[in-house]
């Protein structure tokens, strides 16, 4: 996955708090893709936030029921935010597939502390059938106190896969 920036905005003004981190894909994502469990274009794909207590396992975590310790707080809805303006592109010259979406914002007056963002397909009916896509570990806890919590996805896309 790509790098992205987390912006925390307090009281509507930028708080000069930004962090760049690199995300990872869950290893079983490709099994879910090959089994036609994910349609990134048409399914409802969300990003949820967890505390530092959740430890992602790239090799064994495959569905949302494996994710624990979701954050709670003012302005945060359980299950996370829906990724808006999703796109899937393929560039033949570079052999790259790119998944992208608009920046994700929890607003207004959000008060939360998060360590990890998890992207998953929320279209299936139950957590044991909602495939995981990827995650980003912020390395340290990031907090928003009565302001916006924004994930600014990399300008080149959220996920880039090169076929070689």
N, C-alpha and C positions, 0 to 999 in steps of 0.2 A: 504494500500500500504506500501511498505517498505521504509526504510531510504535510502538516497543516498547522495552523496557528489558532490558539485559543485566546480570545479577547474577553476580558472581564470588564464590564462597563458599570460604574457606580453612579447612580443618580442621573443617568443619561449622558455622562461625559466620559470620554476614554480615560481609563485609570492607568495608562501606560503599563499594563500588565499583559505581556504576551509571551507565549512559550511555543517553541517549535519542537515537534516530536515526530517520530516515524512510526507508522502503523504496521500491523501484520495481518495476514489472512489466516483464517482457521484452515487447517489442513484438510478437513473433511468438507470444506466448501465445494470442492470439485466433484465429490460424490453427490452432493445435493444438486449441483448443476446438471450432471449427467443423468440423474434420476428425474430431471424436470421438476424439481421441487421449488426452484426459484426462477421467476421471470422479472428481472430487474426493471424492465420498462413498465410493466403493468401492475406488478404486485405493490402492496404497501410496504415500503422498506423504512425502518426506523433506526434511530440511534438512541441508545439508552446510556445512562451514566451510572457507574458503580463506585463504591468506596474502595479503599486500599485493601480491604479484606478479601475481595474477589481476586483469585489468581487464575488468569486465563491459561488453558492448556490447549495449545495448537493441535495436538495429536488426538485428543479424546473429546473435546467439546464440539458438539455438532448442532445442538438445538438449544433454544432459549432456556429450557429447563435446567441447563448446566450452569447458567449465569446466576450468581448469588449476590446479595448485598447491594441491591439497587439503591441509589440515593433517595432521600425524601427531603422535602422542604417546600417552602413557599414558592410558587411559580413552577414547580416541577410536577408533571403528571406521570404516574406509574406507566412504564412501557416506553417512555421517551417521546421524542419528537419525530414526526414523519419527514423523511427526506423529500424536499420539494424540487421541482424542475429537473427530475432525473434524466440523464442521457446515457446512451451507450454508443460508442463510436469505434470504428476500426479503420486504421490507416494502412493501406496496402504497402506503401513505400517503406514504412518502418516496422511493419508487422505488429503493430500495437493495438490492443483493445483497451479502451478507457471507459471506466464508469465514473460518472460525475453527478453532482447535484448542487443546489444552491446552499449557501452557508446555513448552518443550523443555529437558531437563536431561541433561548429560553428567556421570555420577557413577559410582562414587565415585573419589576420588583422581585426578582428571583433571589432567593437566599438558599444556596446549596454549597456543599463541598464534594468534589468528585476527584477520582484518581484515574478511572478508565472509561473510555467511550466504546460501546459495543454496537456494531451495525448488524442488523438481522432482518429477515423477511417476516413481517407480522401478519401476512395474509392468511396462512393456515389457522385453523380454529383454536388450537391449543398449544401451549408452550412446548410440549414434547415433539411437536411437528413443525415448529417455526425455525427454519435453518439459520445458523450463524454465518455471517460473511467475513467480518474482520473486526479488529479492535485497535485502539491506540492507548498506550499507557502514558499518562502525563508525567511520569517519573516521581513527581511530588503531588500532594493534594493541591487542587486549585479551587478557590472559593469565590463566590459572588455574594455580596452582602447588600440586598435591596437594590440590585441593578440587573443588567443583562448578563447572561452567560452565553458566549458565542463561540462556535467552532467555525473558523474560516478555513474551508477546505483548500487544498493546494490548487493554484490556478490551472495546473495541467491535469487535474482530475483527482478523484478520491482513490481509485484503484487503477493501476496500469499493469497489464499483462503483455509481455512480449513473446510472440511465437517464433521459435527458431528451429 
